[in-house]
């Protein structure tokens, strides 16, 4: 099945909804239009001139990126500027670009889960909460012959997520449905004016309030009844907390030097900066926080949650001085470790291609976008 930009975005935002994003984060569709057909997708971390050159060479017409290409407003469109010239090339070659930034960082199973998994963290929780999702339970009554199709449709729309690692969760009760179609009805089962008895299932799933309309719409699209019967209940037992970063524990405590080696190996870097607490000589690292990108503003959250070490990027000089006087080490392997999103997003999109029967090519960008180089004497 051919797909459009809008169809892809709809599927992606079931995984990482826009409302997860931090305020003023310029996520979403930066170039292209919703009804544009997609033939070839490329996944990348950054949108840079070299990445666009690669896309043009490979015949790509849709790019899924983590970092937004237009991060600040454009004051003019002077193509003598390399960044603006890049925008012109994107438009000239009709390439659609969608960026998922902090919504991907915050999404369960997204960026910070990938970074935590890469280093082997266990028993993870959110480092800096940003949202508590208000949850609802949907109970829908379905003829048994159609129950699986309805369950699958609601799951694809985002229902049935419980915790970080369980999807497609549902509960089913068998029962008997009774109804009588009246004049003007067009029943899928039975006849007008005759009482009908149908073997049905009651399917119960949970979803967030933000996902509710999409889940109901997906259910109605495949439900055989002209007017499906369903109930929606607000849940008062506490919604899922989501946010920036993860904190968890290594399987075993490591001496600090071994921990640094683990970070370098796990994120495939040959150089990293680190700040060791001044008053801790023999530091053992067991409890670790991680936040992809620029996370220096959240180091006190990691201290508050008793992290031995905090992994993040872009630590500045004066923040480093404050960290040095704390009880926690900070390891800065760079912003570019977020490149982990390239294989992970490719894996996710390949799963959707199979599930949705999309006829589209998919590739990973091979362009190296780390701008920093290191010189050693």
N, C-alpha and C positions, 0 to 999 in steps of 0.2 A: 504494500500500500504506500503510495506517495504521501509525503507529509509537507506541511507548510511550517513556516517559522512560528506562527501562533500555536499550532498543535504541539510542536516541540516544547515551547515555553510553558504551555499548560501542563504538560507531563512533568517538566522539570520542577515547576513551582508546587507540585504536589509533594516533592521531596524537600525543597528549600523555599518555602513561601516568601514572598516579598516582605510581608509584615514582620518577618524575623529580623530584617536588616536594621542596623543602627540609624538614627535620624541623620538626614542629609547625605547618606551614602548613595552615590549615583549609580545604583544597580539598574538592571533591566536592559531593554533593547536600545542600543546606541545608534546602530545603523540598520537600514533595511525597513521592511514593513511586514505586518503580521500575515498577510495573505501570500507572501513570497514563497515559492516552492524551494525545497531543499533537496539537493542532489548529493552533496558531499560536505560532511561536517569535519572540522578540525578542532581539537581540544588543545588549549594552551593556558599557560599561567599569565602571560603578559601580551599586550598588543603593542608591538614595536615595529618600526619600518622593516626590519629583517624578517619578522613573522609574517607581515603582509606580503612581502616578496615571496616567501615560501608558499603562502596560500594561493597566490596568483599562479605560481609555477605548477602547483598541484591541482589546479582547477577547483579549489574550495569555494563554496558559495555561502557557507555559514560557519562562523567561529564561535565556539563556546569558551569564554575566558573567565578567569577569576578576577583579575584586576581591570577595572573599568578603563576604557581607552580615553574617555573624556572625563577627567577627574576634576578639572576646574573649568569654568566658563571660557569659551573662546571669544576673545575681544575683536578679532578680525580673521579673515581667511586668506592671509598672505602666504602663498605657497613657497616663498623663499625660506620660510621656517620649516625645518625637517618634519616636525610633528604635524603641522598643518598640511604639508605635502603628503604625508601618510594618509590623512583623512581624505584628501582628494583622490588618492589611489583606491581607497576603499569604496568610495562612491562611484568612481569611474568603472570599477570592475563588479559593481553590484553585489558586494559582499555584505551579508547581514551579520551583525555582531551582537551577542548577548553577554552581559557580564553579571556574574553572581559573586558578590564580595562578602560582606558581613553576614548576609543571609546564609551563605554556604559555610562560613565560619561557625555560625550558631546552630545550624541544622543538626539534629541527632544523626549520627552516621556520616557527618560531613568532615570538613577540614581538620578540626581539632581532634576528632576521634581518630582520623587517619594518622595524625602526628603522634597521638598517644599510643596507638596500636603499634606504630613503627618502632617505638622504644620499649615496648613490652609492658606498658602500665596495666595494672589490674585494679579492680574495684574503683573505677573512676566515677567522679561526680563533676558537676559544673564548677568552674573556678569563680567566675563572676556572673551571677544570675542577671539576666536582662528581661526575661518574660516568664510569667506563669500562665500556662495555657488553660483557659477555662474549657472544661471537657463536657461532652454530652454523650448520652447513650441513645442509639437509634434502634428501635425494634420494628422490623418489617415482616409482614405476613405474606408468604409466597407459596404458590403451588409447589409441591415437592419436585416435580419434574423440572422446574426452573430455578430451584434454590441455588445450585452451584454457580450458575451464570450471574445471579444477583450478588452472591458473596464475592465472586471475583471482581465484578465491576466496582463494588464499594471499596474493596481492598486497593484497587488501582487508583481510586480517587483519594486515598489517604486514610481510610478508616482501618481500625484494627491495629494501630501501633500502640504497644504498651512497653514503656521503658526504652532503653537504647538499642536493644538487640532482638526484639520480637515484633514481627509484622504479621498481617493477615490473621489476627486473633479474632475469633467469633465464638458465639455459643448458640446452639440450636435446640429448640423444643418442638416436638411433633404435636400436631393438633388437628382439629377439624374446623374449617371455615364454612360459614353459611351466609348466603346472600340471595336476593331476588332482584334481577334486573327489571327496571321499569321502562315505560315507553320513552324512546329516545336514546336508550343505552345501546352500546355496541360491545357486548361482553365477549371476552376471549374464550370463556368457558360458560356453557349454559345458554338458555334462551330467555327472551323477554317474557315476563309474566310467570315464569316457572321458578320455584325455589330450588336452589342448587346447594349441594354439599360437596366440599372439595377437601382432599387430604392436603394439608398445608404444613409448612415449617415456619416457626417464628425465629428469625435470625436477629441476634443482638450483636452490635458492634459499638465501639467507642470511637470518637474523633474529637478534635478541637472545635470550638465554636466557629473559628475562622474557616475550617474545612467543611462545615456542615452543608452549606448550599451546594457545593460541588459534589459531595457524597450523595445527597438527595437527588440531584440531577442525574448522576451516573446510575443510581438505582432505578429511577423512573424510565431511563432510556432502554433498559433491558427487561424490566418487569413486564410480564405478559398481561396483567390486568389493565383495563382502561383507567381505573382510578385505584392505584395501590393504597392499601391501608398500612399506615405506619405511625409510630409514636416517637416523640423526642423528649428525653428527660434530661434536665440539667443535673450534673453530678456535683455533690458537695464534699466528696472525699479527697479533694485536693488535686489540682491539675499538675501536669508535668512541668518542672522547672527547666528552662533552657537558658543558654547564655554563652559568653565568651570563654574559651579555654577549658581545659580539663585538669583535674588533679587526681592522682592515684598513687599506687605503690609499685615499685619494682619487685620482682619475685624474691630477690635477696638484696640486702644492703651491700653497697659497693663503696670501697675507698674512693675518694674524690678523683684521683687520677684515672682509675678504671672507669668511673662514670663519664669523664670527659671523652675517653676512647669510645665508649658505647654511643654517646651522642654523635660523634664524628662518623662512626661506622653506620649508625642507623639512618642518618640523614645524608650520607654520601658527600660529606664535605672534607676537605683536606686542611682547612684552617677554621678556627673559631676563636672568639673572644670569650673570656670568662672573668667573673668577679668573685673572689673568694672572701668570705667574711673575715675581717681583720683579727677578730678575737677567737677564731676557731682554727686551731692548727691541724688536728686530725679529724677531718670531716668525713663522716659516713653518710652516704646518700641512699635513702629508702623511699621517702615520700617526695614525689616530683610533680610539679605543675608545668603545663606546656600551653602556649598560646601563639599560634602562627601569626606572622606579620610583625607589626610594631606594637609590642605589648608592655612597654616600660611603665605606662600609666597604671598598670594593674599589679605591680610587684608587691604592693602592700596587701592585696587580697591573698596572694600566695603565702606571705608571711603569716597573715591572720589564720590561714588554714594549715599552718604548721608544716609547710613544705621545707624540705632540706635543700632543694634546688628548684630553680625556675628556668625553663627554656623559652626564650623568645628572641625577637630580632630588634635591631635598630636602637640599642641602648645608647643614650647620650652621656657625655662626660659628667655632668652634674648629677644625673640620676645614678650613675655608677658610684660616685662618692657616697651618696646616701645608702646605696645597697651595701657598700663595703663595711658600713658600721652596723649592719643588721645581723641577724642570726642565720641568714640564708645565702647560698651561692646563686649566682645567675650566670647562665651559659647562653651566649649569643652566637648561634651558628649561622646567622644571617636571615634576611627576609626570604631569600630564594629557596629555603627548604620547603616552602609552600608548593614547589614544583611537584610534590607528591600528589597534588590534585590531578595531574595529567593522566597517569595510569589509572587512578581511582575513578575519575570521571569517565574515562574510556570504558572501563569495566561496567560501570553503571549504565551508560548509554547503550552498550552492546546488549545488556539484559533487556532494556526497553525495546530495542530493535526486534529482538526475538519475541517478546511478549506481544508487541503491537503489530508485528508483521510489516514493519516499515521497509520500504525499498530505498535505502540510502546508504552511501559509503561513509566510512568513519576512519579517521586517522588521528594519530598523535603528532603534535608539532615536535620536530627534532631541533628546532632553533634554540640555542643556548642564550638565555636572557639575563644571566647574572652579570651586572655591570662592573663589579669590583674584581680587581686582580691584586695579588699580594707579591710584594718584593721582599726577599730575604737576603741579608748580607752573607 
